[in-house]
């Protein structure tokens, strides 16, 4: 998954403002206590990051 596609998915699901806040501020246990931005900076697989977001926010399977 490319970063541009990941960001598009995040904005599509949560809206531009909420997606940005979620990526900067929400700490995910599934990402070892990182935010989305920290996980990306640390080089985690974007699919893993996306699935952590989807699991945390109960995103329906058809939009994962």
DAHU-V917370 format. One record per pair of residues at least 24 apart in sequence whose ideal C-beta (glycine too) atoms are under 10 Angstrom apart, sorted by the first residue. I is the first residue (numbers start at 1). J is the second residue. D is the distance in Angstrom with one decimal. If there is no record, write none. Layout:
i=I j=J d=D
i=I j=J d=D
This chain:
i=1 j=45 d=8.0
i=1 j=46 d=4.3
i=1 j=47 d=5.3
i=1 j=48 d=9.7
i=1 j=49 d=8.9
i=1 j=50 d=6.9
i=2 j=46 d=7.6
i=3 j=40 d=7.1
i=3 j=46 d=6.6
i=5 j=46 d=8.0
i=5 j=50 d=9.3
i=6 j=36 d=8.8
i=6 j=40 d=8.0
i=6 j=46 d=4.6
i=6 j=47 d=8.6
i=6 j=49 d=7.1
i=6 j=50 d=6.0
i=6 j=53 d=9.4
i=7 j=36 d=9.7
i=7 j=40 d=9.5
i=7 j=46 d=9.5
i=9 j=46 d=9.4
i=9 j=50 d=6.4
i=9 j=53 d=8.7
i=9 j=54 d=9.2
i=9 j=59 d=9.2
i=9 j=63 d=8.1
i=9 j=64 d=8.9
i=10 j=36 d=7.6
i=10 j=49 d=9.4
i=10 j=50 d=7.8
i=10 j=53 d=7.0
i=12 j=63 d=8.1
i=13 j=50 d=9.6
i=13 j=53 d=8.0
i=13 j=54 d=8.2
i=13 j=57 d=7.8
i=13 j=59 d=6.0
i=13 j=60 d=9.7
i=13 j=63 d=6.4
i=13 j=64 d=9.5
i=14 j=53 d=8.6
i=14 j=57 d=7.7
i=14 j=59 d=9.2
i=19 j=53 d=9.4
i=22 j=53 d=7.3
i=22 j=56 d=9.2
i=22 j=57 d=8.1
i=23 j=49 d=9.3
i=23 j=53 d=8.7
i=26 j=53 d=8.5
i=26 j=56 d=7.6
i=26 j=57 d=9.0
i=28 j=52 d=4.9
i=28 j=53 d=7.3
i=28 j=55 d=8.8
i=28 j=56 d=6.0
i=29 j=55 d=9.9
i=29 j=56 d=8.4
i=30 j=55 d=6.4
i=30 j=56 d=7.0
i=31 j=56 d=9.4
